[in-house]
Amino acid sequence: MAFDRFDNDTDDEPRDSRPAARRRERFGGMSCMLGVLALVAALVLVVLALLLPPFSLVERLTGAPFQPIGPDGTAVAADGLTLSLPSGAAASSASNLGVRLDVLTRDAFLGQPGPADATLREAREALPQALTLVSPVYRLYGQGSGTVTLRLDIPPGADPARLVLYRYDSAARAWRYLPARDHDGALIGVVAALPDAVAMFRAPILVPAVSLVIEPGQALTPAMAEMANVVHPAGLKPITSGALQGALPAGVVFGRGYAVVPVIRNFDTPGDADTQIVSGLLRAATFRDEHISRLVEFVLSQPYQGLAIDYRDLSPDTRESFSRFVALLADALHAQDRTLTVVVPFPETSGESIDSGAYDWQAISAAADAVQFLLPLAAPLYSENGPVRGALDAAIRDIGPAKLQVGLSALSAWQQGDEVRSVTYREALAPMGSLVAEPGGVVRGGAPVDVIFSGETAHFDVLSGVGIPVIRYVDADTGNAPRRTVWVMTPGAMRARLAMLLPYNVAGVMIPDLAAAGVPAEMAAILDDFKVAQAAGAWFVPVISPLTLRWTATVNDAPVDQRTGDPAAPYVFTPATDGIRARIRAEIVELDTTLGEITVQSGQPTPQVEPTATSTPTATPSLETPLPPGG
């Protein structure tokens, strides 16, 4: 049987049009559904925007609105914390800034059941073990933008020198040091953006680490190796491509109890820094990133703990780019479980003004694991109200004690005109010259002999208020006008310099020249003592006196006279009789350094033989002389 497939199709529409109509119906339905979904998504976004800052609709509806902070002095305060706008340009940049803060007491924060706020619960888990909470914990919410000043009252009876502010960073789930200064019974800090939480802590008494720099050609002695916590082998410098060149010194090995952290520098000797190469690397992101890659590649080539960067004399206009370089390098090293140490030079100071130039201490310390702050060579800057103490106050505030390491020279310092440089003991004493005797030669017994220095006239003194011996060389021809000054770093002077650091509770000291020729071995033992003195609170500083010039006369290897004297006055030795041969030696007691020796001989003076005068005979004629004609 055959069937016609189209016999029952009685619609008037063309047979081929019905599927197309069904497709149009389905498409129209999908379009409506997509429109509804888009509307719902938009509503969700609007609701989220209303719930989140800066609108925070829930807070507004529940009676906990944001309180405004304005340049007119309007502030927000609660339980010891005051938030306000700083004066000046930062205040004028604030845009609709509002703050809401919740306060959780110390006991409620640390006790059970603990904070109800999720962020504060994370903050409690992230508390640094070394810090002791001494204030409530303040949970901060903000709307708008602007720089804010935080003032947190110091608890009664607390030692301000030990107190620090920390802010909680919820994104990093970590507490970050917040630079603050002690003023009028409070710690005052400034933040560019409102933190999630803030609190005051008491810092522990730190056991300072000691770091040493070893130059090519220098030796790391067993005493230094046993004492040091960190050794910085030097000798590598960056080149224009971002790669490194140079060689590290031998004798610095792994597994000996100290961490090995090579220092990369833009100089061979201080004062001769190559700033152009570093500036070029900082300006071009391609070269900067290549330099960072090479640094990371190098640090992974050996079991180094990390790297130290010492790029000196950079122009202030590289401040932002250098900070960016430090942040990127720190991230790259931390990703490889390596540390970053950054050396910063002593700032320019004028009165209370401090200009750190290219080195943004706060930005650098926020990224680096340690910041080594170099102190100057010139001793007068260390006076009670001098620039060094003011700069240390600022460094502690901006860098924080937990990361601040202070760089001290173990050498003496020589100043002539505007030049100040490091010198050894022998270099410091060289202008005095050698010993000469007047009169010279052999003298008669009982006749005095003056032994003097052949060079410049030296005066020994102490720099008052600083605690360091001084040698002042004067020009006798111009009314004793000073020609040059040397501040002599004796072991006692080093103890006095370290004593100045004790109140600052620094994380460590860095000695760039402990291994230099002429540094007494006793310096290593003093630094070893300092590591425990900060925690013990006991430190011995001897009475600092002028250098002692000691004269010793020996005859037949036996001392016959020994006394101290003024280097500007002669030493007078009188041989008792003829036939005396005496050795006169001059030395500086505190430096264990001999200035010179000379021999004085007594006896009969050697007779001076006068030459005998002789006459020239007159010539007489001889018989062989021919007679004149006719005679």
JOFEN-V153080 format. One line per field, one symbol per residue. phi: phi as a letter, one per 30 degrees, with the letter a starting at -180 (. if undefined). psi: psi as a letter, one per 20 degrees, with the letter a starting at -180 (. if undefined). burial: + if it has 9 or more other ideal C-beta (glycine too) atoms within 8 Angstrom, else -. A space follows every 50 residues. Layout:
# JOFEN-V153080
phi = ???
psi = ???
burial = ???
This chain:
# JOFEN-V153080
phi = .cbcdcdcdcddddddddeddddddddddddddddddddddddddddddd dcdddhdddddcibddcdcbddjdbcbahjcbcacddjddddddbhdbbb bccbdedddddcdjdddddddddddcedddccdbbdccdcbbbibkdbcc bbdddeiddedccbcbcccddchadcdceacdahibcbbbbdbdddabac bcddddcddccbccdejccddeddddddcbccdckcbdcedjdcbjbddd jcbdicjcdcbeccbcacbejbdcdddddddddcddddddddddddeddd dbdddlbccbcchddedcedddddeddddddddddchbcbcbcbddddbb icdbbdidcdedddddcddabccdcddddedcdecdddddddedddddcj ddcdcccbdccdbcbbicdbbdbdddddceddicdbcbddidcdejcdbc cbcdcddcbcabddiciadbcccbcddbihddcabbccddeddddddddd deddhddlbbcdbddddjdddddddddddddcddddibacbdddceeccc cbcbbhicdcabacadddcdccbbddbdicbcccbcbcddchbddlbbcc ccldddecdddddbccdddcdcddddddeic
psi = qqqohjhjojqhqqhihghhghhhggghghggghggghgggghghggghh hqqigmhghhhjjmrppqprijiprpqplippprpqqbhhgiiqolpqqp qqpprgghghaqiaqhphghghhghjpphiqopjrrpopppqqaqqpqpp opqpqpiqohhiqqqqqpohgilqpqpopqqppljqpprpqhqprhqqrp qpqroqopqpqqpoqpiqpoqhgghhhqhppnpriqqqrhiirqqaqqqr iorqkjiqqonqpprkqgqqilqnhgggghhhgohghghgggghgggghi irlqhbqppnoqkqqhijgghgggggggggggghhjlqrppppprprpqo cippojcinngggghhgrhqpoopqrhohhijrgkrhghhhgghggghhq hhipppppqirrpppocipprqqrghhhihiharpqpoqraprqpipqpp prqibqpqppapoqihlpqppoprohikkkppgqppoonrhhhhghghhh igiilrirqpoikhjqpipqhhhghghghhhihghhjppporporqqoop pppqpljppipprrrpiiqqpppopgrrjpoqppppqoghilpphrqqpp pqapqpqooppppqqoqppqqrhippqqpj.
burial = -----------------+-------------------------------- +---++--+------+--++-----+----++++++---++--+--++++ +-++-+--+-----+-+-++++++-++---+-++++++++++++-+++++ ++-+---+---+++++++++----++++++-+---++++++---++++++ +++--+-++++++++--+-++-+++-+++++++++++++--+++---++- -+-----+-++++++++-----+++-++++++----++++++++++-++- ---+++++++++-+---++-+++-++++++++++-+-++++++++-+-+- ---+++++++++++++++-++++++++++-++---+-+++++-+++++++ +++++++++++++++----+-++++-+++-++--++++----+++-+-++ +++--++++++++--++++++++++------+-+++++++++++++++++ ++-++++++++-++++--+---+++++++++-++----+-+--+--++++ +++++---------+-+---+-+-+--+-++++++++++++-+-+-++-+ +++----------------------------
